[in-house]
Amino acid sequence: MVDAMGLALGRLDATAAGALATALAERGLTTAKRHDLLRRLFGETRLVAVNCRAGTMLGLAESDLPVPVGAVWPFAEADHLVQAIAASAEPQACFRARLALKAPGATLHVRFSSWREEDAPPGALTFGLVDVSDQVLAEKDAVHLRARMAHADRLSTLGIMSATIAHEVRQPLSAMMTSAQAALRWLRQPQVDLRQVEDCLDTIVLGAGKAEETVARLRAMAANKREERTRCAVRPLIEETVDFLQQEFASRQATLSLDLPVDLGSVWADGVQLRQVLINLMMNAAQAMAEARCWSRALKVRGRRDGGMIVVEVEDSGPGISASDQEHLFEGFHSTRATGLGLGLRISRQIVEDHGGTLEHVSKASAGSIFRFALPQVE
């Protein structure tokens, strides 16, 4: 009946190995002593019987028996053999483990169960085997697949980080280039206005600092370092960013006006990241108006307090954003401009949300767009 059901059963004789198993349980054994005891235990334990199914799995015929247990049990699994022998000292005990046994030309992965039958002497172990080789192979394939997916994810992250660096560093570099070209034009005038040249050079120095800060910020993000958050006064931060972008606005014939109360307040934030948000929103607006060749290119930045939040709005008089594009504004790699990477708004929203705030697009009745972000105010 057992053979008809396809059950794999066998018997081990470890009668002479009981004392060795007891000795192995002692504390303080040296590695050499332990290995010597294990080799002797393998020599004293024998495989004495297998049914048809077990014989087929292990590549053994009845005429081959008995054989030393090492013929099918690898020394690397010696601890499991010791535990099985120790468990056989108790009539009702059962030992279970997953093993990698020896088979002709292959490794046989099995679920091994052993016990001592009621009328059997100590050291006589009956065992059953369940072949799980297919399951182990599937698990290895799954691990390999997860490794490949993790590698693909790392490559994707690397690509996004590269695109992010290109996007974020491009803004200050563009402002520096515009200022450098303006400085050259002033120097080539018959009457050199050193004040204008000095202003251009100040903008270049400021831009280099912003680019360096941005790269340092991205490196810290890649290294999973915590950001440096301090108390930031919002109005000075906006005014500093506007000064930095003046050449960019001028090159696109955009005019900018500020509507900021003196006591706009402060937020607890990473100033470098908030500057990224402001640069992204203002440059997006200026570029949209220039690319659409708008006659009126008015950019307005407003700020106010509202119920414990500091609200900042960036409004432009550009062509606006279509309803279909509004649905995807904050998705990665979606841009309404042909030359855009589609990362700025996604990055900006993530920064604002990480600071406990919100960033949204507000529809206008007339042409143009409004982007509004709100951050918790610090008293």
Secondary structure, DSSP 8 states (H G I E B T S, - for coil): -TTTTT-EEEEEE-GGGHHHHHHHTSTT--HHHHHHHHHHHHHH-EEEEE-HHHHHHHT--GGG-SEEGGGTS-GGGHHHHHHHHHHTTSTT-EEEEEEEEEETTEEEEEEEEEE--TTS-TTEEEEEEEE-HHHHHHHHHHHHHHHHHHHHHHHHHHHHHHHHHHHHHHHHHHHHHHHHHHHHHHHTSSS--HHHHHHHHHHHHHHHHHHHHHHHHHHHHHTT-----EEEEHHHHHHHHHHHTHHHHHHTT-EEEEE--TT--EEEE-HHHHHHHHHHHHHHHHHHHHHTT-S--EEEEEEEEETTEEEEEEEE-S----HHHHTTTTSTT--SSTT--S-HHHHHHHHHHHTT-EEEEE--SSSSEEEEEEEE-B-
